[in-house]
Each structure stands twice: as structure tokens, then as C-alpha cells.
């Protein structure tokens, strides 16, 4: 059993634990559990099904004559890998749907040509989930022009307990060389599921897009603000959208 403790003055307090079967590890490839994230729970607490922390570890079980595996550094994030859960957690799975209807007041990212065309943005929504890109159609919106309509949705799986609740969806401008981030939207998956479970989900609303100032030249600050709405200083328009969720055994990823 792996136990994580909080060092106390008189007595150490249990934060969480995880129990392993050594034979399970020995019969894995090379007899090693390598760079594995595990979810900790406290069996002594009132709510023993609550996750109390995450721990990444490697365990090697070797007998005489077995070749030892070299364990190296690993910087993987728990949101990008499979996390082993204690059996008492009983995870639930949800299908989330982010529906994009209309966008307006989007700033022009491409310069116009006098007497030929107005400045414009070739806009699309983008989400990256576990190295898979979800992308809407590209819609051209002119400076001071009417809004654009997508009428598309992203399907995203979610799990309770949630490992990483933060989801960022970017508004992009398609270019011939490199596509540019206009701004982004921030969502909390746990809040979405809680709202849906309480019967308050699926509301149509305008979601504000935030990003860096248009004249921002510092690439470091520009990237940080465009991809983290909570850090951004400029309003970049808004999107009419709807977020739905339902409990299911087999959620999928698609547009």
C-alpha cells in the first residue's frame, strides 16, 4: 500500500492511499509500472470516495535473474494520461456537447485593401483534447460586418471524479502560413456537470471572448493572454452558444 501523509507536530495525518497487488505489477511488461498517475483517497474519512490527491510513481518488481528497467524523468500531466482509480471511487462518465451558433463583434485580423475589400477574419473554433483537434468550419467575417453562423458542436467526454476540469476553446483566424489565435473561452467541466445534474444546464447564452490587445507585440504576453482568458485584458467579441451534458457509459470525441 502507498500512503501519503501530512507531517504533523504530534501525529502524522493520512492524506490518501492506494493499494497495489505486486503480482499485477510483476506480470506487466518488464515487470514495471512506469510513470503511472494514481488517484489517492482516504479510507478513514467520511467521504472515502473523494479524491484527495494525485501521485505519479514508478514501481519495479524483480526476482533473481530479472533485468532491471532504468526509470527516467517524465513530465506528463494527469489530464493527458490515464489515471488509475481506487475501486471505491466508482467513476461516472458524461457526454458534453459545446454548441456554437453565432459569433459577432470579432476584430479584423487580416488587413483590408482600399476600394477592394474590408479587413476581415477567417474565423473558426478550435479545441485540443488529448492530442486530438476539434475544429469548426471556417467562416469569413468582415470588419463591422454582420455576425457569422456555425451551427456546429464539439462532443467531449468527461469523467467524475474529474482530473482536470479546466477546458479552453480558442477562436482562431485561418491564414495561409500560420493560423493566429484571436482569443479564447474558459470552461469548468465540473461546474457544467453540476449545472446539468441540477437541471439548470443547456441554457442559450452569449459567451465573451478575451485575448491580448491588437497591438501587443510581446509574443510571450500575447500568447499567455490569448490562450488564458483569465489573464486577458481585451474583449474580442462574443459567441452565442449552448453547453449540454448527459450521463453515458461510452462518451466519444467528435465534431
RAWO-V44968 format. One record per helix or strand of 3 or more residues. SS is the DSSP state (H for helix, E for strand). FROM is the first residue (numbers start at 0). TO is the last residue. Records with the same first field share a line. If there is no record, write none. Layout:
# RAWO-V44968
SS: FROM-TO ; FROM-TO
This chain:
# RAWO-V44968
E: 1-5 ; 12-17 ; 31-40 ; 50-59 ; 91-103 ; 119-128 ; 131-134 ; 138-141 ; 147-159 ; 165-172 ; 179-187 ; 204-210 ; 233-246
H: 21-25 ; 28-30 ; 77-79 ; 86-88 ; 188-196 ; 218-226 ; 228-230
